[in-house]
Amino acid sequence: MVIGIWGFVRLISNLGFINFAYNFCHVIIIINFIRSLTLKIMTTKNLNKKIKTGKEVTEETTLAEILQRAGAEEILAKYELPCLSCPFAKMEMEQLKIGDLCRQYGIDCKNLLKDLNK
């Protein structure tokens, strides 16, 4: 079961660790800001390295596979997928399936898949 980082924060605050959850949120916000800046730099540097594969993106496609496609980061950012700026997602991108992420974050999976497969 994947609860995500904000699910973890909600859980620890419900257990009575309010101060820890509050400080943890600030750290995550700072990390997300730094990650978004580095993502912009990496995107511009790696644009030529990314390829458009012939494989269709489905709900079972992992985030790591999707990010190998040209323009995928911009499409995922348009749908406000929080995993792009999450430092923990980097460690588990091989296991994160786009269908599960869409359900977890309330993203319209059908339209996202349509945009990714254009």
C-alpha positions as CSV (number, residue, x, y, z in Angstrom):
1,M,0.0,0.0,0.0
2,V,1.4,3.4,-1.0
3,I,0.2,6.2,1.1
4,G,2.5,8.9,-0.2
5,I,4.4,11.5,1.8
6,W,1.3,13.7,2.6
7,G,-0.5,10.6,3.8
8,F,2.4,9.9,6.1
9,V,2.2,13.5,7.5
10,R,-1.5,13.2,8.0
11,L,-0.9,9.9,9.8
12,I,1.7,11.2,12.2
13,S,-0.3,14.3,13.0
14,N,-3.3,12.2,13.8
15,L,-1.2,10.1,16.1
16,G,-0.3,13.3,18.1
17,F,3.0,14.2,16.7
18,I,1.8,17.7,15.5
19,N,5.2,19.5,16.0
20,F,7.0,16.8,14.1
21,A,4.4,16.9,11.3
22,Y,4.6,20.7,11.1
23,N,8.4,20.7,10.9
24,F,8.4,17.8,8.5
25,C,6.0,19.7,6.2
26,H,8.4,22.7,6.1
27,V,11.3,20.5,5.2
28,I,9.3,18.8,2.4
29,I,8.2,22.2,1.0
30,I,11.9,23.3,0.9
31,I,13.0,20.1,-0.7
32,N,10.2,20.3,-3.3
33,F,11.2,23.9,-4.2
34,I,14.8,22.8,-4.7
35,R,13.7,19.7,-6.6
36,S,11.5,21.8,-9.0
37,L,14.5,24.1,-9.7
38,T,16.8,21.1,-10.5
39,L,14.0,19.5,-12.5
40,K,13.9,22.6,-14.8
41,I,17.7,22.5,-15.2
42,M,17.7,18.7,-15.9
43,T,14.8,19.0,-18.4
44,T,16.6,21.6,-20.4
45,K,19.9,19.7,-20.4
46,N,18.4,16.3,-21.2
47,L,15.9,17.2,-23.8
48,N,18.0,15.7,-26.6
49,K,18.6,12.5,-24.7
50,K,15.0,11.6,-24.3
51,I,13.3,9.4,-26.9
52,K,9.7,8.8,-28.0
53,T,9.2,5.1,-27.7
54,G,6.6,3.3,-29.8
55,K,5.2,1.6,-26.6
56,E,1.8,2.9,-25.6
57,V,1.5,4.3,-22.1
58,T,-1.2,2.4,-20.1
59,E,-2.3,2.4,-16.4
60,E,0.4,-0.2,-15.7
61,T,3.3,1.8,-17.1
62,T,5.7,2.9,-14.4
63,L,6.7,6.5,-13.8
64,A,10.3,5.7,-14.7
65,E,9.2,4.4,-18.1
66,I,7.0,7.5,-18.8
67,L,9.8,9.9,-17.9
68,Q,12.0,8.4,-20.7
69,R,9.5,9.8,-23.2
70,A,10.1,13.2,-24.8
71,G,7.9,15.9,-23.2
72,A,6.5,13.6,-20.5
73,E,7.6,15.9,-17.6
74,E,5.7,18.8,-19.0
75,I,2.5,16.8,-19.5
76,L,2.7,15.3,-16.0
77,A,3.4,18.8,-14.6
78,K,0.3,20.1,-16.4
79,Y,-1.8,17.5,-14.5
80,E,0.0,18.6,-11.3
81,L,1.4,15.1,-10.5
82,P,3.2,15.8,-7.1
83,C,5.7,12.9,-7.7
84,L,7.8,15.1,-10.0
85,S,8.9,17.3,-7.1
86,C,8.9,14.6,-4.4
87,P,12.4,13.5,-3.3
88,F,11.0,10.1,-2.2
89,A,9.5,9.3,-5.5
90,K,13.0,9.2,-7.1
91,M,13.7,6.1,-5.0
92,E,10.6,4.3,-6.0
93,M,9.9,5.4,-9.6
94,E,10.4,1.9,-10.9
95,Q,7.4,0.7,-8.8
96,L,5.1,3.6,-9.2
97,K,2.4,2.9,-11.8
98,I,0.7,5.8,-13.4
99,G,-2.8,4.3,-12.9
100,D,-2.2,4.0,-9.1
101,L,-0.8,7.5,-8.9
102,C,-3.9,8.9,-10.7
103,R,-6.2,7.2,-8.3
104,Q,-4.2,8.3,-5.3
105,Y,-4.1,12.0,-6.3
106,G,-7.5,12.3,-8.1
107,I,-6.0,12.9,-11.5
108,D,-8.1,12.2,-14.6
109,C,-6.2,9.1,-15.8
110,K,-8.0,8.8,-19.2
111,N,-7.0,12.3,-20.3
112,L,-3.5,12.0,-18.9
113,L,-2.9,8.8,-20.9
114,K,-4.4,10.3,-24.0
115,D,-1.9,13.3,-23.7
116,L,1.0,11.0,-23.0
117,N,0.3,8.8,-26.0
118,K,0.0,11.8,-28.5
